[in-house]
Amino acid sequence: MADAIDTAYRPVLVTVVSGDTFDTFEPSKRAVAFAHPEEGHGLLDHQYVAGVVVVDGSVHYSTEGRWSLALVVQHELGHLMGLAHVRAPDELMFSFEEASHTIPQPISGWGPGDLAGLERRRRRSGAEGER
C-alpha cells in the first residue's frame, strides 16, 4: 500500500522577497523571479508535485501585460508545470536568454504555444506519469 506522504500533492509557495534577499539566490542577472520545482517520490517519482516561486520585491512591475506581477508569476508557474523558455516573442514563456535580440510582443496571458505545451505536459503526465 502506498504511503500517504509519498502520494500527497504539496503546496506551491509563491513569495515576494526584498531585492537584497533575492540577490542571494543568484538567479540570472536579468531575472525578476525564478521557480524551483520539487519532484515527488514513490508513485509520484518523475513528476513535479510542489515548488516555490520567488519574486524580487524591489522591482516596479507594470499594472498589466507581460511585465505585470501577475504574468511574471504566471510565467514562473509555467516552469513548475514543466514548461521551458522559448524564443517566440508572442509566448508567455519567452525569455531573453533564448532570444537576446528579440523584442517580445505585448501579451495578456498564455500564448498559443504555451497552451500547446501545457496540453502536452497534461497528456504526458496522465499517460506516462512523467513531468
Solvent accessible surface area in square Angstrom, and as a share of the most:
residue,aa,sasa,rsa
1,M,245,1.09
2,A,54,0.41
3,D,80,0.42
4,A,76,0.59
5,I,120,0.61
6,D,47,0.25
7,T,44,0.26
8,A,47,0.37
9,Y,153,0.58
10,R,77,0.28
11,P,115,0.72
12,V,67,0.39
13,L,108,0.54
14,V,66,0.38
15,T,39,0.23
16,V,86,0.49
17,V,29,0.17
18,S,64,0.41
19,G,13,0.13
20,D,118,0.61
21,T,57,0.33
22,F,4,0.02
23,D,96,0.50
24,T,98,0.57
25,F,99,0.41
26,E,145,0.65
27,P,33,0.21
28,S,48,0.31
29,K,196,0.83
30,R,151,0.55
31,A,30,0.23
32,V,45,0.26
33,A,7,0.06
34,F,45,0.19
35,A,22,0.17
36,H,93,0.41
37,P,36,0.23
38,E,83,0.37
39,E,67,0.30
40,G,1,0.01
41,H,112,0.50
42,G,53,0.51
43,L,129,0.64
44,L,18,0.09
45,D,65,0.34
46,H,102,0.45
47,Q,29,0.13
48,Y,59,0.23
49,V,13,0.08
50,A,13,0.10
51,G,8,0.07
52,V,35,0.20
53,V,0,0.00
54,V,7,0.04
55,V,0,0.00
56,D,14,0.07
57,G,37,0.35
58,S,68,0.44
59,V,50,0.29
60,H,179,0.80
61,Y,49,0.19
62,S,52,0.34
63,T,139,0.81
64,E,136,0.61
65,G,24,0.23
66,R,21,0.08
67,W,131,0.46
68,S,7,0.04
69,L,72,0.36
70,A,74,0.58
71,L,12,0.06
72,V,13,0.07
73,V,27,0.15
74,Q,42,0.19
75,H,24,0.11
76,E,13,0.06
77,L,57,0.29
78,G,0,0.00
79,H,40,0.18
80,L,15,0.08
81,M,93,0.41
82,G,23,0.22
83,L,20,0.10
84,A,71,0.55
85,H,57,0.25
86,V,54,0.31
87,R,157,0.57
88,A,39,0.30
89,P,36,0.23
90,D,54,0.28
91,E,13,0.06
92,L,5,0.02
93,M,1,0.01
94,F,11,0.04
95,S,13,0.08
96,F,62,0.26
97,E,109,0.49
98,E,75,0.33
99,A,6,0.05
100,S,60,0.38
101,H,182,0.81
102,T,41,0.24
103,I,149,0.76
104,P,22,0.14
105,Q,88,0.39
106,P,132,0.83
107,I,25,0.13
108,S,109,0.70
109,G,16,0.16
110,W,68,0.24
111,G,5,0.05
112,P,97,0.61
113,G,36,0.34
114,D,4,0.02
115,L,95,0.47
116,A,45,0.35
117,G,5,0.05
118,L,34,0.17
119,E,62,0.28
120,R,124,0.45
121,R,45,0.16
122,R,145,0.53
123,R,127,0.46
124,R,95,0.35
125,S,44,0.28
126,G,68,0.66
127,A,88,0.68
128,E,109,0.49
129,G,23,0.22
130,E,80,0.36
131,R,97,0.35
